[in-house]
Amino acid sequence: MSSQPLSVVDDRAVSPGSIQPAQPVRAWHHSRWVQVLFGCSMAIIGVSKFCNGLMLLTGATNYGMLMEVNHADLYYTPAVSQADAKALGDYLVKEKFFDGRHLSVQLTKEGETIQVRFPVKPGFEKDETYIDSVRALGQQISVNVFQGAPVEVHLCDGNLKTLRAVPGVSAAK
């Protein structure tokens, strides 16, 4: 036996050198698993924000590349050039379509047909008088911007989903 005196802790006999202090009870938010999960969620949010910022810096969206023209958003897809988008934007400013209000227009191309897409209020896609004016706009864009190439104007909902396509009459070259 050892020569050290014994102490009584929790009704057990222990030697003085072997007494361990009681471990403090940790709150749930100090748990290692909670800290790991919190860290992972913050990392995911950070990567998401980084990607969002990168998309804003490059101007890329689901609608195409973004070009701001007189407070309006002109999106263009890889099917058309930036020069085509700039020419359309300049024309729409000149014709006061882009008059400082926040509007969205998308420019794309399918085959040889240039498509100009813009949102309209519900019901406008059924108004034949409005359709005639849209057809005339497509004709003017064809002649003044795209050297007579066929232009189709798409009347869309707020997400640029086509409600009605208005085929244009291509101008004689």
C-alpha positions, -999 to +999 in steps of 0.1 A: +000+000+000+010+035-005+019+058+023-004+087+011-036+092+030-068+084+012-096+109+006-133+102+002-148+116-030-183+104-041-182+078-014-151+062-030-116+061-016-091+078-039-056+090-035-051+128-034-031+129-067-058+112-087-087+136-081-098+151-114-118+183-115-153+178-127-158+186-164-181+216-168-213+210-187-211+226-221-240+245-236-254+230-269-239+259-289-204+249-277-207+214-291-181+205-316-207+193-341-226+226-339-194+245-346-185+223-376-220+226-390-221+263-385-186+266-402-198+246-432-229+266-436-210+298-435-186+285-461-215+275-484-230+309-480-197+326-487-191+306-519-227+314-530-221+351-524-188+350-542-203+333-572-232+358-572-207+387-571-187+371-599-218+368-620-226+405-614-191+416-623-191+397-656-227+407-664-237+371-671-272+360-662-298+334-673-309+360-699-274+365-713-249+392-709-262+425-694-256+459-710-272+488-692-285+514-717-302+546-703-313+528-671-327+499-691-313+464-691-304+450-725-295+413-723-278+396-753-270+360-758-239+345-773-258+341-806-254+378-812-225+402-809-220+429-783-218+453-813-253+442-824-266+447-788-250+482-786-266+491-820-300+480-808-296+499-775-285+531-793-315+528-816-340+522-788-326+553-770-329+574-802-365+562-807-372+570-770-381+534-762-354+534-736-364+567-721-349+564-686-375+540-672-363+506-660-371+482-688-357+448-698-351+437-734-333+406-746-316+402-780-309+368-794-308+350-827-323+317-839-310+307-873-310+338-894-338+355-875-330+381-849-353+380-819-360+410-798-378+400-766-395+423-741-421+419-713-456+432-718-486+436-694-509+406-695-534+408-723-513+430-746-503+399-765-540+396-776-545+432-787-543+432-825-538+470-827-508+466-803-495+436-824-496+458-855-475+485-838-450+458-826-448+444-861-439+479-873-413+482-846-397+450-857-397+463-893-380+495-882-354+476-862-347+453-891-341+483-915-324+507-891-303+483-870-298+450-887-295+460-924-328+443-934-322+410-916-354+393-905-365+404-870-391+387-848-404+405-818-414+383-788-440+396-763-430+380-730-440+377-694-419+392-666-394+363-669-389+368-707-409+337-715-426+342-748-464+348-747-466+356-784-440+359-812-447+385-838-429+376-870-415+405-888-414+411-924-378+412-935-369+443-954-355+440-989-317+443-990 
